């Protein structure tokens, strides 16, 4: 499958850290085109990554006959336009999560892709980590019995220092759709559903606990409007209660823990220690699995990307599924549903009042 990546910045970014090394490791894929917003950087990206085609126009990249799959890896606010251009060209499209800045925009993209008859894929690669996949299959096999309770806690080290790189400043703007609620919240809710059961009801509370960030290069203060803490409560389709606590800005304690309690046993899935601060994000972590406290050995058959670092490994596993089991890969329909869940998770449960002591 021949791939064109929109957002292939040769200096930094998710495409450079994850998608390109992932694609290079997979024999079923060939990176044939890169696109950026400027001709100079597009040409340089093509030279750096050794690909034949460079574009400053996403529409031209999507229309090129050598491109089978268009991959969108830019800011969330630009996703809709670029995805629509790929759809208009009749190409299959893989877009990073979050798919859109709103539920309405996500639904619009889903409907456009369905009308055009193109395949869609969403970058929710965390569900394919060996530990999460193993835990899912254990649950399906009845290892915990009937699920009665699910608890998730996850933190990122993002924002743990007062000064942050300028290129990340936009993620502190709530309207950008790229904050903790959307990114970590979306990946977290997707994992809960993938490993356990569909979520039937959800509500929550989001707050800002770290408002005082500065742009590292200039010292300019950032007007923080995106929540950095999210508490969620809900009910799964089978009636089990679930809760999640997600937060940013905690130095030295990043990590994820998913606890699934059933009538017969409890499964605990925890992120493995790693020194890379961004590896604290649950969608690019490796996990251990325990049943009633006993560490389980994850079969080697789940480890399909040996030798790859964490960031490209997760993306590579999603690409592998596109070829081997495409029906298991989240679509734009999956993303639209997840956007609805994320949106609902920001809403305080009706009938609940917070009282001051």
C-alpha angles and dihedrals in degrees: 000000000000115000135201118193122207110203099033096156106183092212105048145338143095095287091057096044099040120006101047097048088043093054092045089057095053121079093201093063135062124190104221105159141030130192135194133164094262131053094225095054092042092054091046091049091052090051095046094047096037099237126146102228131055127182139183088189118071090199092056091048091051093048095050110114093224092063118087100165126034115207118199115204106160136105114312092242090064097046098091098055094044094045090050090053091053091048091049088055090054093243130142110249136208114195127186121243127290090054094195145357093252144018091251092054092048091051090049091054092047092052093046092052092047092050091049093047095231126142118247132201130187125208099245093132096151091084090065097057110123094244095048093045091049091049091049092053091047090054091048089050091055098253092147099029116223110357112245103167139013124192126182130183123179134167135182128207089223110126094015089130126057093234119061132181114272094236090064095050094096091064089068090062109091093210091061091072093222104102132111094280094055101035106033093025092053095047091046096051090045090054092049091053095042096050099036126010139313114285112247102182132013140173136157154158127256126194142172113240100164109046100151107083126145131200104253097217097051109016089236113153118244119227097227112206100149115094116245096193129055129180117190133188127183152137128255124225091259092054099259118139120237135188135184134193115195126177147162135210102050111132117211098007107076118143149103133250124184117187119191115188122191140168091273108030148342124250118203120195115190133177113251118240115270132170095218107098095212090052085074087081108101095227091064100036133106117228142210121215127214131182113205088341096308114124111236125210111239108223116247090238088077092057101081099154106054116180097018121119117246098264099054093033094067093046091046090055090055091049089050090056091051087064102033105031110006093168088069095057116097112253132202085269088058089048094050090053091048091050088056091051092048091049091050091048089066092058121094111237111261115254095023119117126189110223126202114228 
